[in-house]
Amino acid sequence: MATVTLKSFTGLRQSSTEQTNFVSHVPSSLSLPQRRSSLRVTAARSTPKLSNRKLRVAVIGGGPAGGAAAETLAQGGIETVLIERKMDNCKPCGGAIPLCMVGEFNLPLDIIDRRVTKMKMISPSNIAVDIGRTLKEHEYIGMVRREVLDAYLRERAEKSGATVINGLFLKMDHPENWDSPYTLHYTEYDGKTGSTGTKKTMEVDAVIGADGANSRVAKSIDAGDYDYAIAFQERIRIPDDKMTYYEDLAEMYVGDDVSPDFYGWVFPKCDHVAVGTGTVTHKGDIKKFQLATRNRAKDKILGGKIIRVEAHPIPEHPRPRRLSKRVALVGDAAGYVTKCSGEGIYFAAKSGRMCAEAIVEGSQNGKKMIDEGDLRKYLEKWDKTYLPTYRVLDVLQKVFYRSNPAREAFVEMCADEYVQKMTFDSYLYKRVAPGSPLEDIKLAVNTIGSLVRANALRREIEKLNV
């Protein structure tokens, strides 16, 4: 198994205290500083070269997907504008990022609140299994606050040459010809016009929709619907002695009480814990599930004060359509959240970067017009790399989250060190970890045994209740 070495972290920034100065006006020409591209391309397309200007791309949404896309575009010679409505957005996700994201996206260590090296998986009957015994000394799961991570990625995109607008995307007018521009309609908030903002338009050659589960860009290209979960999270400031318990520990609770089809969590942040849960099938009962999650952890968060309450939809699978002509979807807008684990931050940033790289390559660093074929390369690469992971996790969720006995079996299985090693290697480095055939056979037998024992236990309990 390959591991991350210290070299992977070379160049990590020591401080992220610099302030971002967001622009409040974009000239009609979208003229941005000329920058040397960090991507070398050799594409030779039939699309025409652009005269006296660079390719213009708008990124709608300033989360991890939008920030990563805008940075890559700007570095690749594209005239880039990013539109984000809520610059202090605090999306209610657990905030866990894999180790590979720290090095791959050159994230500064000071935006990571906690380095989790231990996890407790807690069954419906409150049997706790410690996870993390197979982690190496340098390995950890990073815990971040979305308002910190998102702002940092937007700031870095702006420093690379992207123009960042505090604005709300409203709609777009589609081009009449294959190479005509898209006209975007948006409201800009410059701090001078009050809460109403100023209605504006701009013309661009391509659009990346990174505007979340309720994506307006997705609606504009008739991308179709998907099932979604409601995530509900409370940030709770707990006493210092209890915060020490969660210093490098995260907890996951499974059971019908906390969620019929997902899990509850307690994840540590800088000076508080995030306590939350989610569900697809019983959205109306989300507050009841949240109360149950809090009750399961009550002894460890006793004396805590709720400082923030958050709720947000999370997609359950990719949209039926993720691109149309020169418009592509990334991140939550495309539906890139995994089943079983509910992970989306890394996949959002990765999809934004991959989409932007396809545009940079297809346009020869902004010198040529692009077409749908260029964006389709992004989808083909994404699907080849990550769809197998989504399918495996979908199966796991259907098998192990369907009933409390199945959840008991799942937690029992998590005690196996081979399962932990395979799980963490796949999560931390976003690759399918090669396994041992003999261990895989043993795992299959043990899984069946756990399911049989769990169902036998359920039948005995049912007899007692008769």
Secondary structure, DSSP 4 states (H G I P E B T S, - for coil): -----GGGGTT--S---PPP---S---TT--------S-------SSPBPSSS--EEEEE--SHHHHHHHHHHHHTT-EEEEEES-TT----S--EE-HHHHHHTT--GGG--EEE-EEEEE-TT--EEEE-TT--TT--EEE--HHHHHHHHHHHHHHTT-EEEEEEEEEEEPPSSTTSPEEEEEEE--SSSGGG-EEEEEEESEEEE---TT-HHHHHTT-----EEEEEEEEEE--HHHHHHTSSEEEEEEETTTEEEEEEEEEE-SSSEEEEEEESS-GGGHHHHHHHHHHHTHHHHTT-EEEEEEEEEEESS--S--EETTEEE-HHHHT---TTT---HHHHHHHHHHHHHHHHHHTTTTTB---HHHHHHHHHHHHHHHHHHHHHHHHHHHHHSSSHHHHHHHHHHHT-HHHHHHHHHHHHHTS-----HHHHHHHHHHHHHHHHHHHHHHHHHHHHH-
